[in-house]
Amino acid sequence: MNAAALATWLDHVIRYRAVQDLDPDEAVGFVFLLKPVVREVLAAEAGPGLWADRLGPLDARIDGLALRACECWRRAAGACARSGRTKPGAGRPC
């Protein structure tokens, strides 16, 4: 998946999670769950610890996704504030 497609997907997911009344940490926290999932799959495929020294770049990309998700949340919250609502959620989109 290219960066633009990933950014679009992430924006949709975070907006959807924002209207579910999730706090920012709940809305974006799933991104960090990618790290242990990747490690678990690699351990099952190649053995524990084999990839550990090569995961830095992947961790950095996941961290970047999390930062982007936080920015998406901030934009959703701003849209809510401009529409007279104090935060995303309450079951309706901003």
mmCIF file as gemmi writes it, N, C-alpha and C atoms, coordinates in Angstrom:
data_model
loop_
_atom_site.group_PDB
_atom_site.id
_atom_site.type_symbol
_atom_site.label_atom_id
_atom_site.label_alt_id
_atom_site.label_comp_id
_atom_site.label_asym_id
_atom_site.label_entity_id
_atom_site.label_seq_id
_atom_site.pdbx_PDB_ins_code
_atom_site.Cartn_x
_atom_site.Cartn_y
_atom_site.Cartn_z
_atom_site.occupancy
_atom_site.B_iso_or_equiv
_atom_site.pdbx_formal_charge
_atom_site.auth_seq_id
_atom_site.auth_asym_id
_atom_site.pdbx_PDB_model_num
ATOM 1 N N . MET Axp A 1 ? 0.857 -1.174 0 1 0 ? 1 A 1
ATOM 2 C CA . MET Axp A 1 ? 0 0 0 1 0 ? 1 A 1
ATOM 3 C C . MET Axp A 1 ? 0.9 1.234 0 1 0 ? 1 A 1
ATOM 4 N N . ASN Axp A 2 ? 0.613 2.158 -0.908 1 0 ? 2 A 1
ATOM 5 C CA . ASN Axp A 2 ? 1.448 3.363 -0.962 1 0 ? 2 A 1
ATOM 6 C C . ASN Axp A 2 ? 1.057 4.341 0.14 1 0 ? 2 A 1
ATOM 7 N N . ALA Axp A 3 ? 1.904 5.333 0.348 1 0 ? 3 A 1
ATOM 8 C CA . ALA Axp A 3 ? 1.729 6.269 1.466 1 0 ? 3 A 1
ATOM 9 C C . ALA Axp A 3 ? 0.419 7.049 1.37 1 0 ? 3 A 1
ATOM 10 N N . ALA Axp A 4 ? 0.038 7.474 0.168 1 0 ? 4 A 1
ATOM 11 C CA . ALA Axp A 4 ? -1.202 8.246 0.006 1 0 ? 4 A 1
ATOM 12 C C . ALA Axp A 4 ? -2.428 7.398 0.32 1 0 ? 4 A 1
ATOM 13 N N . ALA Axp A 5 ? -2.428 6.168 -0.157 1 0 ? 5 A 1
ATOM 14 C CA . ALA Axp A 5 ? -3.557 5.276 0.121 1 0 ? 5 A 1
ATOM 15 C C . ALA Axp A 5 ? -3.641 4.961 1.607 1 0 ? 5 A 1
ATOM 16 N N . LEU Axp A 6 ? -2.501 4.761 2.23 1 0 ? 6 A 1
ATOM 17 C CA . LEU Axp A 6 ? -2.474 4.483 3.66 1 0 ? 6 A 1
ATOM 18 C C . LEU Axp A 6 ? -2.974 5.682 4.462 1 0 ? 6 A 1
ATOM 19 N N . ALA Axp A 7 ? -2.571 6.882 4.062 1 0 ? 7 A 1
ATOM 20 C CA . ALA Axp A 7 ? -3.024 8.094 4.753 1 0 ? 7 A 1
ATOM 21 C C . ALA Axp A 7 ? -4.538 8.257 4.629 1 0 ? 7 A 1
ATOM 22 N N . THR Axp A 8 ? -5.076 7.99 3.456 1 0 ? 8 A 1
ATOM 23 C CA . THR Axp A 8 ? -6.528 8.076 3.253 1 0 ? 8 A 1
ATOM 24 C C . THR Axp A 8 ? -7.249 7.056 4.113 1 0 ? 8 A 1
ATOM 25 N N . TRP Axp A 9 ? -6.759 5.821 4.117 1 0 ? 9 A 1
ATOM 26 C CA . TRP Axp A 9 ? -7.374 4.772 4.932 1 0 ? 9 A 1
ATOM 27 C C . TRP Axp A 9 ? -7.335 5.142 6.409 1 0 ? 9 A 1
ATOM 28 N N . LEU Axp A 10 ? -6.182 5.602 6.871 1 0 ? 10 A 1
ATOM 29 C CA . LEU Axp A 10 ? -6.031 5.958 8.278 1 0 ? 10 A 1
ATOM 30 C C . LEU Axp A 10 ? -6.977 7.096 8.655 1 0 ? 10 A 1
ATOM 31 N N . ASP Axp A 11 ? -7.094 8.097 7.788 1 0 ? 11 A 1
ATOM 32 C CA . ASP Axp A 11 ? -7.997 9.21 8.051 1 0 ? 11 A 1
ATOM 33 C C . ASP Axp A 11 ? -9.432 8.714 8.218 1 0 ? 11 A 1
ATOM 34 N N . HIS Axp A 12 ? -9.883 7.832 7.349 1 0 ? 12 A 1
ATOM 35 C CA . HIS Axp A 12 ? -11.244 7.288 7.448 1 0 ? 12 A 1
ATOM 36 C C . HIS Axp A 12 ? -11.441 6.507 8.741 1 0 ? 12 A 1
ATOM 37 N N . VAL Axp A 13 ? -10.467 5.692 9.082 1 0 ? 13 A 1
ATOM 38 C CA . VAL Axp A 13 ? -10.577 4.888 10.3 1 0 ? 13 A 1
ATOM 39 C C . VAL Axp A 13 ? -10.636 5.774 11.538 1 0 ? 13 A 1
ATOM 40 N N . ILE Axp A 14 ? -9.777 6.766 11.615 1 0 ? 14 A 1
ATOM 41 C CA . ILE Axp A 14 ? -9.741 7.631 12.796 1 0 ? 14 A 1
ATOM 42 C C . ILE Axp A 14 ? -11.011 8.462 12.89 1 0 ? 14 A 1
ATOM 43 N N . ARG Axp A 15 ? -11.506 8.981 11.767 1 0 ? 15 A 1
ATOM 44 C CA . ARG Axp A 15 ? -12.772 9.726 11.803 1 0 ? 15 A 1
ATOM 45 C C . ARG Axp A 15 ? -13.906 8.831 12.286 1 0 ? 15 A 1
ATOM 46 N N . TYR Axp A 16 ? -13.937 7.617 11.804 1 0 ? 16 A 1
ATOM 47 C CA . TYR Axp A 16 ? -14.97 6.666 12.234 1 0 ? 16 A 1
ATOM 48 C C . TYR Axp A 16 ? -14.856 6.406 13.735 1 0 ? 16 A 1
ATOM 49 N N . ARG Axp A 17 ? -13.647 6.211 14.214 1 0 ? 17 A 1
ATOM 50 C CA . ARG Axp A 17 ? -13.448 5.957 15.639 1 0 ? 17 A 1
ATOM 51 C C . ARG Axp A 17 ? -13.766 7.204 16.469 1 0 ? 17 A 1
ATOM 52 N N . ALA Axp A 18 ? -13.553 8.385 15.897 1 0 ? 18 A 1
ATOM 53 C CA . ALA Axp A 18 ? -13.853 9.617 16.618 1 0 ? 18 A 1
ATOM 54 C C . ALA Axp A 18 ? -15.345 9.753 16.889 1 0 ? 18 A 1
ATOM 55 N N . VAL Axp A 19 ? -16.176 9.376 15.932 1 0 ? 19 A 1
ATOM 56 C CA . VAL Axp A 19 ? -17.619 9.511 16.139 1 0 ? 19 A 1
ATOM 57 C C . VAL Axp A 19 ? -18.173 8.411 17.034 1 0 ? 19 A 1
ATOM 58 N N . GLN Axp A 20 ? -17.336 7.48 17.434 1 0 ? 20 A 1
ATOM 59 C CA . GLN Axp A 20 ? -17.751 6.427 18.361 1 0 ? 20 A 1
ATOM 60 C C . GLN Axp A 20 ? -17.519 6.831 19.813 1 0 ? 20 A 1
ATOM 61 N N . ASP Axp A 21 ? -17.218 8.086 20.048 1 0 ? 21 A 1
ATOM 62 C CA . ASP Axp A 21 ? -16.991 8.603 21.397 1 0 ? 21 A 1
ATOM 63 C C . ASP Axp A 21 ? -15.729 8.045 22.046 1 0 ? 21 A 1
ATOM 64 N N . LEU Axp A 22 ? -14.749 7.677 21.252 1 0 ? 22 A 1
ATOM 65 C CA . LEU Axp A 22 ? -13.492 7.185 21.803 1 0 ? 22 A 1
ATOM 66 C C . LEU Axp A 22 ? -12.579 8.356 22.127 1 0 ? 22 A 1
ATOM 67 N N . ASP Axp A 23 ? -11.88 8.254 23.232 1 0 ? 23 A 1
ATOM 68 C CA . ASP Axp A 23 ? -10.855 9.237 23.565 1 0 ? 23 A 1
ATOM 69 C C . ASP Axp A 23 ? -9.719 9.101 22.564 1 0 ? 23 A 1
ATOM 70 N N . PRO Axp A 24 ? -8.871 10.129 22.439 1 0 ? 24 A 1
ATOM 71 C CA . PRO Axp A 24 ? -7.782 10.056 21.465 1 0 ? 24 A 1
ATOM 72 C C . PRO Axp A 24 ? -6.893 8.827 21.627 1 0 ? 24 A 1
ATOM 73 N N . ASP Axp A 25 ? -6.552 8.472 22.857 1 0 ? 25 A 1
ATOM 74 C CA . ASP Axp A 25 ? -5.679 7.306 23.04 1 0 ? 25 A 1
ATOM 75 C C . ASP Axp A 25 ? -6.373 6.022 22.614 1 0 ? 25 A 1
ATOM 76 N N . GLU Axp A 26 ? -7.676 5.937 22.812 1 0 ? 26 A 1
ATOM 77 C CA . GLU Axp A 26 ? -8.424 4.758 22.371 1 0 ? 26 A 1
ATOM 78 C C . GLU Axp A 26 ? -8.567 4.746 20.846 1 0 ? 26 A 1
ATOM 79 N N . ALA Axp A 27 ? -8.729 5.92 20.261 1 0 ? 27 A 1
ATOM 80 C CA . ALA Axp A 27 ? -8.934 6.014 18.821 1 0 ? 27 A 1
ATOM 81 C C . ALA Axp A 27 ? -7.681 5.664 18.03 1 0 ? 27 A 1
ATOM 82 N N . VAL Axp A 28 ? -6.507 6.011 18.55 1 0 ? 28 A 1
ATOM 83 C CA . VAL Axp A 28 ? -5.274 5.792 17.791 1 0 ? 28 A 1
ATOM 84 C C . VAL Axp A 28 ? -4.404 4.668 18.357 1 0 ? 28 A 1
ATOM 85 N N . GLY Axp A 29 ? -4.723 4.177 19.527 1 0 ? 29 A 1
ATOM 86 C CA . GLY Axp A 29 ? -3.885 3.175 20.192 1 0 ? 29 A 1
ATOM 87 C C . GLY Axp A 29 ? -3.704 1.891 19.415 1 0 ? 29 A 1
ATOM 88 N N . PHE Axp A 30 ? -4.687 1.553 18.563 1 0 ? 30 A 1
ATOM 89 C CA . PHE Axp A 30 ? -4.577 0.309 17.801 1 0 ? 30 A 1
ATOM 90 C C . PHE Axp A 30 ? -3.35 0.295 16.896 1 0 ? 30 A 1
ATOM 91 N N . VAL Axp A 31 ? -2.878 1.468 16.49 1 0 ? 31 A 1
ATOM 92 C CA . VAL Axp A 31 ? -1.713 1.532 15.601 1 0 ? 31 A 1
ATOM 93 C C . VAL Axp A 31 ? -0.498 0.899 16.282 1 0 ? 31 A 1
ATOM 94 N N . PHE Axp A 32 ? -0.333 1.174 17.57 1 0 ? 32 A 1
ATOM 95 C CA . PHE Axp A 32 ? 0.821 0.622 18.29 1 0 ? 32 A 1
ATOM 96 C C . PHE Axp A 32 ? 0.734 -0.887 18.459 1 0 ? 32 A 1
ATOM 97 N N . LEU Axp A 33 ? -0.469 -1.461 18.34 1 0 ? 33 A 1
ATOM 98 C CA . LEU Axp A 33 ? -0.62 -2.91 18.45 1 0 ? 33 A 1
ATOM 99 C C . LEU Axp A 33 ? 0.006 -3.64 17.269 1 0 ? 33 A 1
ATOM 100 N N . LEU Axp A 34 ? 0.318 -2.9 16.217 1 0 ? 34 A 1
ATOM 101 C CA . LEU Axp A 34 ? 0.985 -3.523 15.072 1 0 ? 34 A 1
ATOM 102 C C . LEU Axp A 34 ? 2.358 -4.084 15.444 1 0 ? 34 A 1
ATOM 103 N N . LYS Axp A 35 ? 3.055 -3.412 16.346 1 0 ? 35 A 1
ATOM 104 C CA . LYS Axp A 35 ? 4.408 -3.853 16.704 1 0 ? 35 A 1
ATOM 105 C C . LYS Axp A 35 ? 4.428 -5.27 17.273 1 0 ? 35 A 1
ATOM 106 N N . PRO Axp A 36 ? 3.652 -5.588 18.323 1 0 ? 36 A 1
ATOM 107 C CA . PRO Axp A 36 ? 3.703 -6.953 18.832 1 0 ? 36 A 1
ATOM 108 C C . PRO Axp A 36 ? 3.138 -7.985 17.854 1 0 ? 36 A 1
ATOM 109 N N . VAL Axp A 37 ? 2.193 -7.578 17.02 1 0 ? 37 A 1
ATOM 110 C CA . VAL Axp A 37 ? 1.638 -8.517 16.041 1 0 ? 37 A 1
ATOM 111 C C . VAL Axp A 37 ? 2.711 -8.909 15.03 1 0 ? 37 A 1
ATOM 112 N N . VAL Axp A 38 ? 3.439 -7.928 14.535 1 0 ? 38 A 1
ATOM 113 C CA . VAL Axp A 38 ? 4.512 -8.214 13.576 1 0 ? 38 A 1
ATOM 114 C C . VAL Axp A 38 ? 5.554 -9.125 14.214 1 0 ? 38 A 1
ATOM 115 N N . ARG Axp A 39 ? 5.936 -8.824 15.441 1 0 ? 39 A 1
ATOM 116 C CA . ARG Axp A 39 ? 6.942 -9.655 16.123 1 0 ? 39 A 1
ATOM 117 C C . ARG Axp A 39 ? 6.449 -11.085 16.327 1 0 ? 39 A 1
ATOM 118 N N . GLU Axp A 40 ? 5.184 -11.23 16.659 1 0 ? 40 A 1
ATOM 119 C CA . GLU Axp A 40 ? 4.612 -12.565 16.861 1 0 ? 40 A 1
ATOM 120 C C . GLU Axp A 40 ? 4.618 -13.371 15.564 1 0 ? 40 A 1
ATOM 121 N N . VAL Axp A 41 ? 4.232 -12.725 14.467 1 0 ? 41 A 1
ATOM 122 C CA . VAL Axp A 41 ? 4.215 -13.412 13.173 1 0 ? 41 A 1
ATOM 123 C C . VAL Axp A 41 ? 5.633 -13.781 12.755 1 0 ? 41 A 1
ATOM 124 N N . LEU Axp A 42 ? 6.57 -12.859 12.898 1 0 ? 42 A 1
ATOM 125 C CA . LEU Axp A 42 ? 7.951 -13.163 12.523 1 0 ? 42 A 1
ATOM 126 C C . LEU Axp A 42 ? 8.543 -14.261 13.391 1 0 ? 42 A 1
ATOM 127 N N . ALA Axp A 43 ? 8.225 -14.27 14.67 1 0 ? 43 A 1
ATOM 128 C CA . ALA Axp A 43 ? 8.73 -15.311 15.56 1 0 ? 43 A 1
ATOM 129 C C . ALA Axp A 43 ? 8.182 -16.676 15.152 1 0 ? 43 A 1
ATOM 130 N N . ALA Axp A 44 ? 6.918 -16.697 14.758 1 0 ? 44 A 1
ATOM 131 C CA . ALA Axp A 44 ? 6.309 -17.962 14.34 1 0 ? 44 A 1
ATOM 132 C C . ALA Axp A 44 ? 6.908 -18.451 13.023 1 0 ? 44 A 1
ATOM 133 N N . GLU Axp A 45 ? 7.227 -17.517 12.129 1 0 ? 45 A 1
ATOM 134 C CA . GLU Axp A 45 ? 7.754 -17.878 10.82 1 0 ? 45 A 1
ATOM 135 C C . GLU Axp A 45 ? 9.248 -18.186 10.826 1 0 ? 45 A 1
ATOM 136 N N . ALA Axp A 46 ? 10.024 -17.379 11.55 1 0 ? 46 A 1
ATOM 137 C CA . ALA Axp A 46 ? 11.478 -17.467 11.444 1 0 ? 46 A 1
ATOM 138 C C . ALA Axp A 46 ? 12.175 -17.807 12.746 1 0 ? 46 A 1
ATOM 139 N N . GLY Axp A 47 ? 11.447 -17.851 13.835 1 0 ? 47 A 1
ATOM 140 C CA . GLY Axp A 47 ? 12.063 -18.127 15.125 1 0 ? 47 A 1
ATOM 141 C C . GLY Axp A 47 ? 12.17 -16.868 15.959 1 0 ? 47 A 1
ATOM 142 N N . PRO Axp A 48 ? 12.055 -17.026 17.275 1 0 ? 48 A 1
ATOM 143 C CA . PRO Axp A 48 ? 12.094 -15.862 18.158 1 0 ? 48 A 1
ATOM 144 C C . PRO Axp A 48 ? 13.431 -15.134 18.088 1 0 ? 48 A 1
ATOM 145 N N . GLY Axp A 49 ? 13.365 -13.815 18.037 1 0 ? 49 A 1
ATOM 146 C CA . GLY Axp A 49 ? 14.563 -12.993 18.098 1 0 ? 49 A 1
ATOM 147 C C . GLY Axp A 49 ? 15.329 -12.852 16.803 1 0 ? 49 A 1
ATOM 148 N N . LEU Axp A 50 ? 15.018 -13.646 15.801 1 0 ? 50 A 1
ATOM 149 C CA . LEU Axp A 50 ? 15.793 -13.619 14.566 1 0 ? 50 A 1
ATOM 150 C C . LEU Axp A 50 ? 15.716 -12.26 13.869 1 0 ? 50 A 1
ATOM 151 N N . TRP Axp A 51 ? 14.562 -11.615 13.901 1 0 ? 51 A 1
ATOM 152 C CA . TRP Axp A 51 ? 14.36 -10.347 13.221 1 0 ? 51 A 1
ATOM 153 C C . TRP Axp A 51 ? 14.53 -9.146 14.144 1 0 ? 51 A 1
ATOM 154 N N . ALA Axp A 52 ? 14.728 -9.359 15.41 1 0 ? 52 A 1
ATOM 155 C CA . ALA Axp A 52 ? 14.709 -8.277 16.402 1 0 ? 52 A 1
ATOM 156 C C . ALA Axp A 52 ? 15.65 -7.125 16.048 1 0 ? 52 A 1
ATOM 157 N N . ASP Axp A 53 ? 16.814 -7.42 15.52 1 0 ? 53 A 1
ATOM 158 C CA . ASP Axp A 53 ? 17.781 -6.36 15.22 1 0 ? 53 A 1
ATOM 159 C C . ASP Axp A 53 ? 17.452 -5.604 13.935 1 0 ? 53 A 1
ATOM 160 N N . ARG Axp A 54 ? 16.454 -6.047 13.179 1 0 ? 54 A 1
ATOM 161 C CA . ARG Axp A 54 ? 16.11 -5.4 11.912 1 0 ? 54 A 1
ATOM 162 C C . ARG Axp A 54 ? 14.755 -4.704 11.927 1 0 ? 54 A 1
ATOM 163 N N . LEU Axp A 55 ? 14.147 -4.577 13.096 1 0 ? 55 A 1
ATOM 164 C CA . LEU Axp A 55 ? 12.797 -4.014 13.171 1 0 ? 55 A 1
ATOM 165 C C . LEU Axp A 55 ? 12.755 -2.513 13.446 1 0 ? 55 A 1
ATOM 166 N N . GLY Axp A 56 ? 13.898 -1.89 13.625 1 0 ? 56 A 1
ATOM 167 C CA . GLY Axp A 56 ? 13.935 -0.448 13.889 1 0 ? 56 A 1
ATOM 168 C C . GLY Axp A 56 ? 13.224 0.377 12.832 1 0 ? 56 A 1
ATOM 169 N N . PRO Axp A 57 ? 13.509 0.168 11.543 1 0 ? 57 A 1
ATOM 170 C CA . PRO Axp A 57 ? 12.823 0.956 10.508 1 0 ? 57 A 1
ATOM 171 C C . PRO Axp A 57 ? 11.305 0.727 10.502 1 0 ? 57 A 1
ATOM 172 N N . LEU Axp A 58 ? 10.886 -0.506 10.736 1 0 ? 58 A 1
ATOM 173 C CA . LEU Axp A 58 ? 9.446 -0.784 10.796 1 0 ? 58 A 1
ATOM 174 C C . LEU Axp A 58 ? 8.82 -0.09 12 1 0 ? 58 A 1
ATOM 175 N N . ASP Axp A 59 ? 9.485 -0.155 13.139 1 0 ? 59 A 1
ATOM 176 C CA . ASP Axp A 59 ? 8.983 0.537 14.33 1 0 ? 59 A 1
ATOM 177 C C . ASP Axp A 59 ? 8.848 2.04 14.065 1 0 ? 59 A 1
ATOM 178 N N . ALA Axp A 60 ? 9.809 2.61 13.36 1 0 ? 60 A 1
ATOM 179 C CA . ALA Axp A 60 ? 9.757 4.037 13.042 1 0 ? 60 A 1
ATOM 180 C C . ALA Axp A 60 ? 8.562 4.35 12.143 1 0 ? 60 A 1
ATOM 181 N N . ARG Axp A 61 ? 8.267 3.482 11.192 1 0 ? 61 A 1
ATOM 182 C CA . ARG Axp A 61 ? 7.096 3.705 10.316 1 0 ? 61 A 1
ATOM 183 C C . ARG Axp A 61 ? 5.802 3.589 11.103 1 0 ? 61 A 1
ATOM 184 N N . ILE Axp A 62 ? 5.729 2.631 12.018 1 0 ? 62 A 1
ATOM 185 C CA . ILE Axp A 62 ? 4.534 2.489 12.848 1 0 ? 62 A 1
ATOM 186 C C . ILE Axp A 62 ? 4.365 3.715 13.739 1 0 ? 62 A 1
ATOM 187 N N . ASP Axp A 63 ? 5.453 4.196 14.305 1 0 ? 63 A 1
ATOM 188 C CA . ASP Axp A 63 ? 5.393 5.418 15.115 1 0 ? 63 A 1
ATOM 189 C C . ASP Axp A 63 ? 4.913 6.601 14.268 1 0 ? 63 A 1
ATOM 190 N N . GLY Axp A 64 ? 5.374 6.677 13.033 1 0 ? 64 A 1
ATOM 191 C CA . GLY Axp A 64 ? 4.92 7.726 12.127 1 0 ? 64 A 1
ATOM 192 C C . GLY Axp A 64 ? 3.431 7.627 11.84 1 0 ? 64 A 1
ATOM 193 N N . LEU Axp A 65 ? 2.947 6.394 11.67 1 0 ? 65 A 1
ATOM 194 C CA . LEU Axp A 65 ? 1.507 6.191 11.485 1 0 ? 65 A 1
ATOM 195 C C . LEU Axp A 65 ? 0.731 6.667 12.702 1 0 ? 65 A 1
ATOM 196 N N . ALA Axp A 66 ? 1.26 6.38 13.877 1 0 ? 66 A 1
ATOM 197 C CA . ALA Axp A 66 ? 0.582 6.801 15.108 1 0 ? 66 A 1
ATOM 198 C C . ALA Axp A 66 ? 0.522 8.324 15.191 1 0 ? 66 A 1
ATOM 199 N N . LEU Axp A 67 ? 1.606 8.992 14.826 1 0 ? 67 A 1
ATOM 200 C CA . LEU Axp A 67 ? 1.601 10.452 14.821 1 0 ? 67 A 1
ATOM 201 C C . LEU Axp A 67 ? 0.592 10.993 13.821 1 0 ? 67 A 1
ATOM 202 N N . ARG Axp A 68 ? 0.535 10.373 12.665 1 0 ? 68 A 1
ATOM 203 C CA . ARG Axp A 68 ? -0.442 10.783 11.653 1 0 ? 68 A 1
ATOM 204 C C . ARG Axp A 68 ? -1.862 10.56 12.164 1 0 ? 68 A 1
ATOM 205 N N . ALA Axp A 69 ? -2.086 9.451 12.869 1 0 ? 69 A 1
ATOM 206 C CA . ALA Axp A 69 ? -3.405 9.168 13.435 1 0 ? 69 A 1
ATOM 207 C C . ALA Axp A 69 ? -3.788 10.232 14.465 1 0 ? 69 A 1
ATOM 208 N N . CYS Axp A 70 ? -2.821 10.653 15.268 1 0 ? 70 A 1
ATOM 209 C CA . CYS Axp A 70 ? -3.087 11.726 16.243 1 0 ? 70 A 1
ATOM 210 C C . CYS Axp A 70 ? -3.477 13.004 15.527 1 0 ? 70 A 1
ATOM 211 N N . GLU Axp A 71 ? -2.813 13.308 14.428 1 0 ? 71 A 1
ATOM 212 C CA . GLU Axp A 71 ? -3.147 14.497 13.65 1 0 ? 71 A 1
ATOM 213 C C . GLU Axp A 71 ? -4.555 14.382 13.063 1 0 ? 71 A 1
ATOM 214 N N . CYS Axp A 72 ? -4.923 13.213 12.595 1 0 ? 72 A 1
ATOM 215 C CA . CYS Axp A 72 ? -6.285 12.996 12.093 1 0 ? 72 A 1
ATOM 216 C C . CYS Axp A 72 ? -7.302 13.243 13.198 1 0 ? 72 A 1
ATOM 217 N N . TRP Axp A 73 ? -7.004 12.752 14.392 1 0 ? 73 A 1
ATOM 218 C CA . TRP Axp A 73 ? -7.906 12.974 15.533 1 0 ? 73 A 1
ATOM 219 C C . TRP Axp A 73 ? -8.031 14.466 15.828 1 0 ? 73 A 1
ATOM 220 N N . ARG Axp A 74 ? -6.908 15.179 15.811 1 0 ? 74 A 1
ATOM 221 C CA . ARG Axp A 74 ? -6.915 16.609 16.091 1 0 ? 74 A 1
ATOM 222 C C . ARG Axp A 74 ? -7.79 17.348 15.076 1 0 ? 74 A 1
ATOM 223 N N . ARG Axp A 75 ? -7.668 16.98 13.801 1 0 ? 75 A 1
ATOM 224 C CA . ARG Axp A 75 ? -8.498 17.613 12.774 1 0 ? 75 A 1
ATOM 225 C C . ARG Axp A 75 ? -9.972 17.31 12.998 1 0 ? 75 A 1
ATOM 226 N N . ALA Axp A 76 ? -10.294 16.068 13.366 1 0 ? 76 A 1
ATOM 227 C CA . ALA Axp A 76 ? -11.693 15.703 13.633 1 0 ? 76 A 1
ATOM 228 C C . ALA Axp A 76 ? -12.228 16.494 14.82 1 0 ? 76 A 1
ATOM 229 N N . ALA Axp A 77 ? -11.418 16.646 15.86 1 0 ? 77 A 1
ATOM 230 C CA . ALA Axp A 77 ? -11.834 17.418 17.032 1 0 ? 77 A 1
ATOM 231 C C . ALA Axp A 77 ? -12.031 18.878 16.658 1 0 ? 77 A 1
ATOM 232 N N . GLY Axp A 78 ? -11.159 19.42 15.816 1 0 ? 78 A 1
ATOM 233 C CA . GLY Axp A 78 ? -11.307 20.806 15.357 1 0 ? 78 A 1
ATOM 234 C C . GLY Axp A 78 ? -12.572 21.005 14.552 1 0 ? 78 A 1
ATOM 235 N N . ALA Axp A 79 ? -12.895 20.046 13.7 1 0 ? 79 A 1
ATOM 236 C CA . ALA Axp A 79 ? -14.13 20.133 12.92 1 0 ? 79 A 1
ATOM 237 C C . ALA Axp A 79 ? -15.34 20.12 13.839 1 0 ? 79 A 1
ATOM 238 N N . CYS Axp A 80 ? -15.283 19.336 14.891 1 0 ? 80 A 1
ATOM 239 C CA . CYS Axp A 80 ? -16.383 19.294 15.85 1 0 ? 80 A 1
ATOM 240 C C . CYS Axp A 80 ? -16.527 20.629 16.563 1 0 ? 80 A 1
ATOM 241 N N . ALA Axp A 81 ? -15.407 21.191 16.97 1 0 ? 81 A 1
ATOM 242 C CA . ALA Axp A 81 ? -15.45 22.473 17.68 1 0 ? 81 A 1
ATOM 243 C C . ALA Axp A 81 ? -16.028 23.56 16.785 1 0 ? 81 A 1
ATOM 244 N N . ARG Axp A 82 ? -15.635 23.559 15.512 1 0 ? 82 A 1
ATOM 245 C CA . ARG Axp A 82 ? -16.158 24.564 14.581 1 0 ? 82 A 1
ATOM 246 C C . ARG Axp A 82 ? -17.648 24.388 14.336 1 0 ? 82 A 1
ATOM 247 N N . SER Axp A 83 ? -18.148 23.165 14.489 1 0 ? 83 A 1
ATOM 248 C CA . SER Axp A 83 ? -19.575 22.923 14.26 1 0 ? 83 A 1
ATOM 249 C C . SER Axp A 83 ? -20.395 23.118 15.532 1 0 ? 83 A 1
ATOM 250 N N . GLY Axp A 84 ? -19.732 23.577 16.612 1 0 ? 84 A 1
ATOM 251 C CA . GLY Axp A 84 ? -20.446 23.849 17.855 1 0 ? 84 A 1
ATOM 252 C C . GLY Axp A 84 ? -20.425 22.711 18.85 1 0 ? 84 A 1
ATOM 253 N N . ARG Axp A 85 ? -19.779 21.615 18.513 1 0 ? 85 A 1
ATOM 254 C CA . ARG Axp A 85 ? -19.656 20.5 19.437 1 0 ? 85 A 1
ATOM 255 C C . ARG Axp A 85 ? -18.286 20.575 20.079 1 0 ? 85 A 1
ATOM 256 N N . THR Axp A 86 ? -18.162 20.085 21.283 1 0 ? 86 A 1
ATOM 257 C CA . THR Axp A 86 ? -16.888 20.22 21.99 1 0 ? 86 A 1
ATOM 258 C C . THR Axp A 86 ? -15.905 19.109 21.663 1 0 ? 86 A 1
ATOM 259 N N . LYS Axp A 87 ? -16.386 17.96 21.205 1 0 ? 87 A 1
ATOM 260 C CA . LYS Axp A 87 ? -15.473 16.865 20.863 1 0 ? 87 A 1
ATOM 261 C C . LYS Axp A 87 ? -16.167 15.902 19.915 1 0 ? 87 A 1
ATOM 262 N N . PRO Axp A 88 ? -15.387 15.103 19.201 1 0 ? 88 A 1
ATOM 263 C CA . PRO Axp A 88 ? -16.005 14.09 18.364 1 0 ? 88 A 1
ATOM 264 C C . PRO Axp A 88 ? -16.782 13.12 19.233 1 0 ? 88 A 1
ATOM 265 N N . GLY Axp A 89 ? -17.705 12.455 18.641 1 0 ? 89 A 1
ATOM 266 C CA . GLY Axp A 89 ? -18.469 11.442 19.357 1 0 ? 89 A 1
ATOM 267 C C . GLY Axp A 89 ? -19.942 11.744 19.382 1 0 ? 89 A 1
ATOM 268 N N . ALA Axp A 90 ? -20.609 11.284 20.39 1 0 ? 90 A 1
ATOM 269 C CA . ALA Axp A 90 ? -22.052 11.45 20.566 1 0 ? 90 A 1
ATOM 270 C C . ALA Axp A 90 ? -22.821 10.836 19.413 1 0 ? 90 A 1
ATOM 271 N N . GLY Axp A 91 ? -22.197 9.868 18.717 1 0 ? 91 A 1
ATOM 272 C CA . GLY Axp A 91 ? -22.897 9.088 17.726 1 0 ? 91 A 1
ATOM 273 C C . GLY Axp A 91 ? -23.209 9.77 16.409 1 0 ? 91 A 1
ATOM 274 N N . ARG Axp A 92 ? -22.691 10.954 16.164 1 0 ? 92 A 1
ATOM 275 C CA . ARG Axp A 92 ? -22.927 11.584 14.873 1 0 ? 92 A 1
ATOM 276 C C . ARG Axp A 92 ? -21.648 12.246 14.394 1 0 ? 92 A 1
ATOM 277 N N . PRO Axp A 93 ? -21.42 12.244 13.083 1 0 ? 93 A 1
ATOM 278 C CA . PRO Axp A 93 ? -20.182 12.834 12.588 1 0 ? 93 A 1
ATOM 279 C C . PRO Axp A 93 ? -20.176 14.336 12.73 1 0 ? 93 A 1
ATOM 280 N N . CYS Axp A 94 ? -18.992 14.894 12.805 1 0 ? 94 A 1
ATOM 281 C CA . CYS Axp A 94 ? -18.833 16.35 12.898 1 0 ? 94 A 1
ATOM 282 C C . CYS Axp A 94 ? -18.933 16.963 11.513 1 0 ? 94 A 1
